[in-house]
Amino acid sequence: MEELSVMEVERKLIGEIATILCVDPAAVKPDVPLPSLGLDSMGFVELLVVVEKVFNLRLMDSGLTREDFETVHALACRINRGPEA
């Protein structure tokens, strides 16, 4: 996969989260906690699938933590860094 900037990753995540939540992408702010956006446990599962498919990041090998899923921006930064070595 081509290397994306944090902003490009954010944009993709916002679009995917907006689809999951059935809201306008403008309603998904990158620094708002994901649960505050309305993402419930099923939404998180959908988001995990998106991260794996869209960003080609194997979750089991990724080193992603709970903190990485606090906000869209936090997740975008973590995805941008790639899998932990």
Phi and psi restraints in degrees (range 20) as a CNS / XPLOR table:
assign (resid 1 and name C) (resid 2 and name N)
       (resid 2 and name CA) (resid 2 and name C) 1.0 -64.7 20.0 2
assign (resid 2 and name N) (resid 2 and name CA)
       (resid 2 and name C) (resid 3 and name N) 1.0 151.0 20.0 2
assign (resid 2 and name C) (resid 3 and name N)
       (resid 3 and name CA) (resid 3 and name C) 1.0 -77.7 20.0 2
assign (resid 3 and name N) (resid 3 and name CA)
       (resid 3 and name C) (resid 4 and name N) 1.0 130.2 20.0 2
assign (resid 3 and name C) (resid 4 and name N)
       (resid 4 and name CA) (resid 4 and name C) 1.0 -109.9 20.0 2
assign (resid 4 and name N) (resid 4 and name CA)
       (resid 4 and name C) (resid 5 and name N) 1.0 149.1 20.0 2
assign (resid 4 and name C) (resid 5 and name N)
       (resid 5 and name CA) (resid 5 and name C) 1.0 -74.9 20.0 2
assign (resid 5 and name N) (resid 5 and name CA)
       (resid 5 and name C) (resid 6 and name N) 1.0 164.5 20.0 2
assign (resid 5 and name C) (resid 6 and name N)
       (resid 6 and name CA) (resid 6 and name C) 1.0 -57.8 20.0 2
assign (resid 6 and name N) (resid 6 and name CA)
       (resid 6 and name C) (resid 7 and name N) 1.0 -41.3 20.0 2
assign (resid 6 and name C) (resid 7 and name N)
       (resid 7 and name CA) (resid 7 and name C) 1.0 -63.1 20.0 2
assign (resid 7 and name N) (resid 7 and name CA)
       (resid 7 and name C) (resid 8 and name N) 1.0 -39.1 20.0 2
assign (resid 7 and name C) (resid 8 and name N)
       (resid 8 and name CA) (resid 8 and name C) 1.0 -67.5 20.0 2
assign (resid 8 and name N) (resid 8 and name CA)
       (resid 8 and name C) (resid 9 and name N) 1.0 -39.8 20.0 2
assign (resid 8 and name C) (resid 9 and name N)
       (resid 9 and name CA) (resid 9 and name C) 1.0 -64.2 20.0 2
assign (resid 9 and name N) (resid 9 and name CA)
       (resid 9 and name C) (resid 10 and name N) 1.0 -44.3 20.0 2
assign (resid 9 and name C) (resid 10 and name N)
       (resid 10 and name CA) (resid 10 and name C) 1.0 -56.1 20.0 2
assign (resid 10 and name N) (resid 10 and name CA)
       (resid 10 and name C) (resid 11 and name N) 1.0 -47.2 20.0 2
assign (resid 10 and name C) (resid 11 and name N)
       (resid 11 and name CA) (resid 11 and name C) 1.0 -59.1 20.0 2
assign (resid 11 and name N) (resid 11 and name CA)
       (resid 11 and name C) (resid 12 and name N) 1.0 -44.3 20.0 2
assign (resid 11 and name C) (resid 12 and name N)
       (resid 12 and name CA) (resid 12 and name C) 1.0 -65.1 20.0 2
assign (resid 12 and name N) (resid 12 and name CA)
       (resid 12 and name C) (resid 13 and name N) 1.0 -44.0 20.0 2
assign (resid 12 and name C) (resid 13 and name N)
       (resid 13 and name CA) (resid 13 and name C) 1.0 -62.2 20.0 2
assign (resid 13 and name N) (resid 13 and name CA)
       (resid 13 and name C) (resid 14 and name N) 1.0 -43.2 20.0 2
assign (resid 13 and name C) (resid 14 and name N)
       (resid 14 and name CA) (resid 14 and name C) 1.0 -59.5 20.0 2
assign (resid 14 and name N) (resid 14 and name CA)
       (resid 14 and name C) (resid 15 and name N) 1.0 -43.7 20.0 2
assign (resid 14 and name C) (resid 15 and name N)
       (resid 15 and name CA) (resid 15 and name C) 1.0 -62.4 20.0 2
assign (resid 15 and name N) (resid 15 and name CA)
       (resid 15 and name C) (resid 16 and name N) 1.0 -42.5 20.0 2
assign (resid 15 and name C) (resid 16 and name N)
       (resid 16 and name CA) (resid 16 and name C) 1.0 -69.0 20.0 2
assign (resid 16 and name N) (resid 16 and name CA)
       (resid 16 and name C) (resid 17 and name N) 1.0 -42.6 20.0 2
assign (resid 16 and name C) (resid 17 and name N)
       (resid 17 and name CA) (resid 17 and name C) 1.0 -65.6 20.0 2
assign (resid 17 and name N) (resid 17 and name CA)
       (resid 17 and name C) (resid 18 and name N) 1.0 -39.4 20.0 2
assign (resid 17 and name C) (resid 18 and name N)
       (resid 18 and name CA) (resid 18 and name C) 1.0 -61.0 20.0 2
assign (resid 18 and name N) (resid 18 and name CA)
       (resid 18 and name C) (resid 19 and name N) 1.0 -39.4 20.0 2
assign (resid 18 and name C) (resid 19 and name N)
       (resid 19 and name CA) (resid 19 and name C) 1.0 -64.9 20.0 2
assign (resid 19 and name N) (resid 19 and name CA)
       (resid 19 and name C) (resid 20 and name N) 1.0 -45.4 20.0 2
assign (resid 19 and name C) (resid 20 and name N)
       (resid 20 and name CA) (resid 20 and name C) 1.0 -59.3 20.0 2
assign (resid 20 and name N) (resid 20 and name CA)
       (resid 20 and name C) (resid 21 and name N) 1.0 -42.0 20.0 2
assign (resid 20 and name C) (resid 21 and name N)
       (resid 21 and name CA) (resid 21 and name C) 1.0 -88.2 20.0 2
assign (resid 21 and name N) (resid 21 and name CA)
       (resid 21 and name C) (resid 22 and name N) 1.0 -7.2 20.0 2
assign (resid 21 and name C) (resid 22 and name N)
       (resid 22 and name CA) (resid 22 and name C) 1.0 57.7 20.0 2
assign (resid 22 and name N) (resid 22 and name CA)
       (resid 22 and name C) (resid 23 and name N) 1.0 48.8 20.0 2
assign (resid 22 and name C) (resid 23 and name N)
       (resid 23 and name CA) (resid 23 and name C) 1.0 -129.2 20.0 2
assign (resid 23 and name N) (resid 23 and name CA)
       (resid 23 and name C) (resid 24 and name N) 1.0 167.4 20.0 2
assign (resid 23 and name C) (resid 24 and name N)
       (resid 24 and name CA) (resid 24 and name C) 1.0 -69.4 20.0 2
assign (resid 24 and name N) (resid 24 and name CA)
       (resid 24 and name C) (resid 25 and name N) 1.0 136.7 20.0 2
assign (resid 24 and name C) (resid 25 and name N)
       (resid 25 and name CA) (resid 25 and name C) 1.0 -53.9 20.0 2
assign (resid 25 and name N) (resid 25 and name CA)
       (resid 25 and name C) (resid 26 and name N) 1.0 -28.3 20.0 2
assign (resid 25 and name C) (resid 26 and name N)
       (resid 26 and name CA) (resid 26 and name C) 1.0 -64.6 20.0 2
assign (resid 26 and name N) (resid 26 and name CA)
       (resid 26 and name C) (resid 27 and name N) 1.0 -20.0 20.0 2
assign (resid 26 and name C) (resid 27 and name N)
       (resid 27 and name CA) (resid 27 and name C) 1.0 -81.2 20.0 2
assign (resid 27 and name N) (resid 27 and name CA)
       (resid 27 and name C) (resid 28 and name N) 1.0 -11.0 20.0 2
assign (resid 27 and name C) (resid 28 and name N)
       (resid 28 and name CA) (resid 28 and name C) 1.0 -98.9 20.0 2
assign (resid 28 and name N) (resid 28 and name CA)
       (resid 28 and name C) (resid 29 and name N) 1.0 104.4 20.0 2
assign (resid 28 and name C) (resid 29 and name N)
       (resid 29 and name CA) (resid 29 and name C) 1.0 -94.2 20.0 2
assign (resid 29 and name N) (resid 29 and name CA)
       (resid 29 and name C) (resid 30 and name N) 1.0 135.7 20.0 2
assign (resid 29 and name C) (resid 30 and name N)
       (resid 30 and name CA) (resid 30 and name C) 1.0 -65.7 20.0 2
assign (resid 30 and name N) (resid 30 and name CA)
       (resid 30 and name C) (resid 31 and name N) 1.0 -21.7 20.0 2
assign (resid 30 and name C) (resid 31 and name N)
       (resid 31 and name CA) (resid 31 and name C) 1.0 -107.3 20.0 2
assign (resid 31 and name N) (resid 31 and name CA)
       (resid 31 and name C) (resid 32 and name N) 1.0 11.3 20.0 2
assign (resid 31 and name C) (resid 32 and name N)
       (resid 32 and name CA) (resid 32 and name C) 1.0 -92.7 20.0 2
assign (resid 32 and name N) (resid 32 and name CA)
       (resid 32 and name C) (resid 33 and name N) 1.0 134.0 20.0 2
assign (resid 32 and name C) (resid 33 and name N)
       (resid 33 and name CA) (resid 33 and name C) 1.0 -54.0 20.0 2
assign (resid 33 and name N) (resid 33 and name CA)
       (resid 33 and name C) (resid 34 and name N) 1.0 136.7 20.0 2
assign (resid 33 and name C) (resid 34 and name N)
       (resid 34 and name CA) (resid 34 and name C) 1.0 -55.1 20.0 2
assign (resid 34 and name N) (resid 34 and name CA)
       (resid 34 and name C) (resid 35 and name N) 1.0 -41.8 20.0 2
assign (resid 34 and name C) (resid 35 and name N)
       (resid 35 and name CA) (resid 35 and name C) 1.0 -62.3 20.0 2
assign (resid 35 and name N) (resid 35 and name CA)
       (resid 35 and name C) (resid 36 and name N) 1.0 -32.3 20.0 2
assign (resid 35 and name C) (resid 36 and name N)
       (resid 36 and name CA) (resid 36 and name C) 1.0 -68.1 20.0 2
assign (resid 36 and name N) (resid 36 and name CA)
       (resid 36 and name C) (resid 37 and name N) 1.0 -23.0 20.0 2
assign (resid 36 and name C) (resid 37 and name N)
       (resid 37 and name CA) (resid 37 and name C) 1.0 -76.9 20.0 2
assign (resid 37 and name N) (resid 37 and name CA)
       (resid 37 and name C) (resid 38 and name N) 1.0 -14.6 20.0 2
assign (resid 37 and name C) (resid 38 and name N)
       (resid 38 and name CA) (resid 38 and name C) 1.0 108.2 20.0 2
assign (resid 38 and name N) (resid 38 and name CA)
       (resid 38 and name C) (resid 39 and name N) 1.0 7.7 20.0 2
assign (resid 38 and name C) (resid 39 and name N)
       (resid 39 and name CA) (resid 39 and name C) 1.0 -77.3 20.0 2
assign (resid 39 and name N) (resid 39 and name CA)
       (resid 39 and name C) (resid 40 and name N) 1.0 112.7 20.0 2
assign (resid 39 and name C) (resid 40 and name N)
       (resid 40 and name CA) (resid 40 and name C) 1.0 -95.4 20.0 2
assign (resid 40 and name N) (resid 40 and name CA)
       (resid 40 and name C) (resid 41 and name N) 1.0 -171.5 20.0 2
assign (resid 40 and name C) (resid 41 and name N)
       (resid 41 and name CA) (resid 41 and name C) 1.0 -61.7 20.0 2
assign (resid 41 and name N) (resid 41 and name CA)
       (resid 41 and name C) (resid 42 and name N) 1.0 -38.7 20.0 2
assign (resid 41 and name C) (resid 42 and name N)
       (resid 42 and name CA) (resid 42 and name C) 1.0 -67.5 20.0 2
assign (resid 42 and name N) (resid 42 and name CA)
       (resid 42 and name C) (resid 43 and name N) 1.0 -37.4 20.0 2
assign (resid 42 and name C) (resid 43 and name N)
       (resid 43 and name CA) (resid 43 and name C) 1.0 -63.8 20.0 2
assign (resid 43 and name N) (resid 43 and name CA)
       (resid 43 and name C) (resid 44 and name N) 1.0 -37.8 20.0 2
assign (resid 43 and name C) (resid 44 and name N)
       (resid 44 and name CA) (resid 44 and name C) 1.0 -64.6 20.0 2
assign (resid 44 and name N) (resid 44 and name CA)
       (resid 44 and name C) (resid 45 and name N) 1.0 -39.3 20.0 2
assign (resid 44 and name C) (resid 45 and name N)
       (resid 45 and name CA) (resid 45 and name C) 1.0 -62.0 20.0 2
assign (resid 45 and name N) (resid 45 and name CA)
       (resid 45 and name C) (resid 46 and name N) 1.0 -44.1 20.0 2
assign (resid 45 and name C) (resid 46 and name N)
       (resid 46 and name CA) (resid 46 and name C) 1.0 -61.6 20.0 2
assign (resid 46 and name N) (resid 46 and name CA)
       (resid 46 and name C) (resid 47 and name N) 1.0 -40.5 20.0 2
assign (resid 46 and name C) (resid 47 and name N)
       (resid 47 and name CA) (resid 47 and name C) 1.0 -64.5 20.0 2
assign (resid 47 and name N) (resid 47 and name CA)
       (resid 47 and name C) (resid 48 and name N) 1.0 -39.0 20.0 2
assign (resid 47 and name C) (resid 48 and name N)
       (resid 48 and name CA) (resid 48 and name C) 1.0 -60.7 20.0 2
assign (resid 48 and name N) (resid 48 and name CA)
       (resid 48 and name C) (resid 49 and name N) 1.0 -41.5 20.0 2
assign (resid 48 and name C) (resid 49 and name N)
       (resid 49 and name CA) (resid 49 and name C) 1.0 -63.3 20.0 2
assign (resid 49 and name N) (resid 49 and name CA)
       (resid 49 and name C) (resid 50 and name N) 1.0 -42.4 20.0 2
assign (resid 49 and name C) (resid 50 and name N)
       (resid 50 and name CA) (resid 50 and name C) 1.0 -60.5 20.0 2
assign (resid 50 and name N) (resid 50 and name CA)
       (resid 50 and name C) (resid 51 and name N) 1.0 -47.6 20.0 2
assign (resid 50 and name C) (resid 51 and name N)
       (resid 51 and name CA) (resid 51 and name C) 1.0 -58.3 20.0 2
assign (resid 51 and name N) (resid 51 and name CA)
       (resid 51 and name C) (resid 52 and name N) 1.0 -42.9 20.0 2
assign (resid 51 and name C) (resid 52 and name N)
       (resid 52 and name CA) (resid 52 and name C) 1.0 -67.5 20.0 2
assign (resid 52 and name N) (resid 52 and name CA)
       (resid 52 and name C) (resid 53 and name N) 1.0 -43.9 20.0 2
assign (resid 52 and name C) (resid 53 and name N)
       (resid 53 and name CA) (resid 53 and name C) 1.0 -78.8 20.0 2
assign (resid 53 and name N) (resid 53 and name CA)
       (resid 53 and name C) (resid 54 and name N) 1.0 -50.6 20.0 2
assign (resid 53 and name C) (resid 54 and name N)
       (resid 54 and name CA) (resid 54 and name C) 1.0 -72.1 20.0 2
assign (resid 54 and name N) (resid 54 and name CA)
       (resid 54 and name C) (resid 55 and name N) 1.0 -38.4 20.0 2
assign (resid 54 and name C) (resid 55 and name N)
       (resid 55 and name CA) (resid 55 and name C) 1.0 -104.3 20.0 2
assign (resid 55 and name N) (resid 55 and name CA)
       (resid 55 and name C) (resid 56 and name N) 1.0 4.9 20.0 2
assign (resid 55 and name C) (resid 56 and name N)
       (resid 56 and name CA) (resid 56 and name C) 1.0 50.4 20.0 2
assign (resid 56 and name N) (resid 56 and name CA)
       (resid 56 and name C) (resid 57 and name N) 1.0 46.0 20.0 2
assign (resid 56 and name C) (resid 57 and name N)
       (resid 57 and name CA) (resid 57 and name C) 1.0 -115.6 20.0 2
assign (resid 57 and name N) (resid 57 and name CA)
       (resid 57 and name C) (resid 58 and name N) 1.0 108.2 20.0 2
assign (resid 57 and name C) (resid 58 and name N)
       (resid 58 and name CA) (resid 58 and name C) 1.0 -68.4 20.0 2
assign (resid 58 and name N) (resid 58 and name CA)
       (resid 58 and name C) (resid 59 and name N) 1.0 117.1 20.0 2
assign (resid 58 and name C) (resid 59 and name N)
       (resid 59 and name CA) (resid 59 and name C) 1.0 -60.8 20.0 2
assign (resid 59 and name N) (resid 59 and name CA)
       (resid 59 and name C) (resid 60 and name N) 1.0 -39.7 20.0 2
assign (resid 59 and name C) (resid 60 and name N)
       (resid 60 and name CA) (resid 60 and name C) 1.0 -64.4 20.0 2
assign (resid 60 and name N) (resid 60 and name CA)
       (resid 60 and name C) (resid 61 and name N) 1.0 -27.3 20.0 2
assign (resid 60 and name C) (resid 61 and name N)
       (resid 61 and name CA) (resid 61 and name C) 1.0 -107.2 20.0 2
assign (resid 61 and name N) (resid 61 and name CA)
       (resid 61 and name C) (resid 62 and name N) 1.0 4.9 20.0 2
assign (resid 61 and name C) (resid 62 and name N)
       (resid 62 and name CA) (resid 62 and name C) 1.0 -83.7 20.0 2
assign (resid 62 and name N) (resid 62 and name CA)
       (resid 62 and name C) (resid 63 and name N) 1.0 -26.6 20.0 2
assign (resid 62 and name C) (resid 63 and name N)
       (resid 63 and name CA) (resid 63 and name C) 1.0 76.7 20.0 2
assign (resid 63 and name N) (resid 63 and name CA)
       (resid 63 and name C) (resid 64 and name N) 1.0 12.6 20.0 2
assign (resid 63 and name C) (resid 64 and name N)
       (resid 64 and name CA) (resid 64 and name C) 1.0 -63.4 20.0 2
assign (resid 64 and name N) (resid 64 and name CA)
       (resid 64 and name C) (resid 65 and name N) 1.0 140.4 20.0 2
assign (resid 64 and name C) (resid 65 and name N)
       (resid 65 and name CA) (resid 65 and name C) 1.0 -120.0 20.0 2
assign (resid 65 and name N) (resid 65 and name CA)
       (resid 65 and name C) (resid 66 and name N) 1.0 171.7 20.0 2
assign (resid 65 and name C) (resid 66 and name N)
       (resid 66 and name CA) (resid 66 and name C) 1.0 -57.2 20.0 2
assign (resid 66 and name N) (resid 66 and name CA)
       (resid 66 and name C) (resid 67 and name N) 1.0 -39.4 20.0 2
assign (resid 66 and name C) (resid 67 and name N)
       (resid 67 and name CA) (resid 67 and name C) 1.0 -62.2 20.0 2
assign (resid 67 and name N) (resid 67 and name CA)
       (resid 67 and name C) (resid 68 and name N) 1.0 -30.5 20.0 2
assign (resid 67 and name C) (resid 68 and name N)
       (resid 68 and name CA) (resid 68 and name C) 1.0 -65.5 20.0 2
assign (resid 68 and name N) (resid 68 and name CA)
       (resid 68 and name C) (resid 69 and name N) 1.0 -19.7 20.0 2
assign (resid 68 and name C) (resid 69 and name N)
       (resid 69 and name CA) (resid 69 and name C) 1.0 -103.6 20.0 2
assign (resid 69 and name N) (resid 69 and name CA)
       (resid 69 and name C) (resid 70 and name N) 1.0 18.2 20.0 2
assign (resid 69 and name C) (resid 70 and name N)
       (resid 70 and name CA) (resid 70 and name C) 1.0 -69.5 20.0 2
assign (resid 70 and name N) (resid 70 and name CA)
       (resid 70 and name C) (resid 71 and name N) 1.0 -44.6 20.0 2
assign (resid 70 and name C) (resid 71 and name N)
       (resid 71 and name CA) (resid 71 and name C) 1.0 -140.5 20.0 2
assign (resid 71 and name N) (resid 71 and name CA)
       (resid 71 and name C) (resid 72 and name N) 1.0 167.1 20.0 2
assign (resid 71 and name C) (resid 72 and name N)
       (resid 72 and name CA) (resid 72 and name C) 1.0 -60.6 20.0 2
assign (resid 72 and name N) (resid 72 and name CA)
       (resid 72 and name C) (resid 73 and name N) 1.0 -42.7 20.0 2
assign (resid 72 and name C) (resid 73 and name N)
       (resid 73 and name CA) (resid 73 and name C) 1.0 -62.7 20.0 2
assign (resid 73 and name N) (resid 73 and name CA)
       (resid 73 and name C) (resid 74 and name N) 1.0 -45.1 20.0 2
assign (resid 73 and name C) (resid 74 and name N)
       (resid 74 and name CA) (resid 74 and name C) 1.0 -60.1 20.0 2
assign (resid 74 and name N) (resid 74 and name CA)
       (resid 74 and name C) (resid 75 and name N) 1.0 -43.5 20.0 2
assign (resid 74 and name C) (resid 75 and name N)
       (resid 75 and name CA) (resid 75 and name C) 1.0 -67.0 20.0 2
assign (resid 75 and name N) (resid 75 and name CA)
       (resid 75 and name C) (resid 76 and name N) 1.0 -40.7 20.0 2
assign (resid 75 and name C) (resid 76 and name N)
       (resid 76 and name CA) (resid 76 and name C) 1.0 -62.7 20.0 2
assign (resid 76 and name N) (resid 76 and name CA)
       (resid 76 and name C) (resid 77 and name N) 1.0 -41.7 20.0 2
assign (resid 76 and name C) (resid 77 and name N)
       (resid 77 and name CA) (resid 77 and name C) 1.0 -63.0 20.0 2
assign (resid 77 and name N) (resid 77 and name CA)
       (resid 77 and name C) (resid 78 and name N) 1.0 -42.5 20.0 2
assign (resid 77 and name C) (resid 78 and name N)
       (resid 78 and name CA) (resid 78 and name C) 1.0 -67.7 20.0 2
assign (resid 78 and name N) (resid 78 and name CA)
       (resid 78 and name C) (resid 79 and name N) 1.0 -42.4 20.0 2
assign (resid 78 and name C) (resid 79 and name N)
       (resid 79 and name CA) (resid 79 and name C) 1.0 -62.7 20.0 2
assign (resid 79 and name N) (resid 79 and name CA)
       (resid 79 and name C) (resid 80 and name N) 1.0 -40.5 20.0 2
assign (resid 79 and name C) (resid 80 and name N)
       (resid 80 and name CA) (resid 80 and name C) 1.0 -62.0 20.0 2
assign (resid 80 and name N) (resid 80 and name CA)
       (resid 80 and name C) (resid 81 and name N) 1.0 -31.8 20.0 2
assign (resid 80 and name C) (resid 81 and name N)
       (resid 81 and name CA) (resid 81 and name C) 1.0 -73.5 20.0 2
assign (resid 81 and name N) (resid 81 and name CA)
       (resid 81 and name C) (resid 82 and name N) 1.0 -22.5 20.0 2
assign (resid 81 and name C) (resid 82 and name N)
       (resid 82 and name CA) (resid 82 and name C) 1.0 83.9 20.0 2
assign (resid 82 and name N) (resid 82 and name CA)
       (resid 82 and name C) (resid 83 and name N) 1.0 -176.4 20.0 2
assign (resid 82 and name C) (resid 83 and name N)
       (resid 83 and name CA) (resid 83 and name C) 1.0 -64.3 20.0 2
assign (resid 83 and name N) (resid 83 and name CA)
       (resid 83 and name C) (resid 84 and name N) 1.0 147.7 20.0 2
assign (resid 83 and name C) (resid 84 and name N)
       (resid 84 and name CA) (resid 84 and name C) 1.0 -68.5 20.0 2
assign (resid 84 and name N) (resid 84 and name CA)
       (resid 84 and name C) (resid 85 and name N) 1.0 142.7 20.0 2
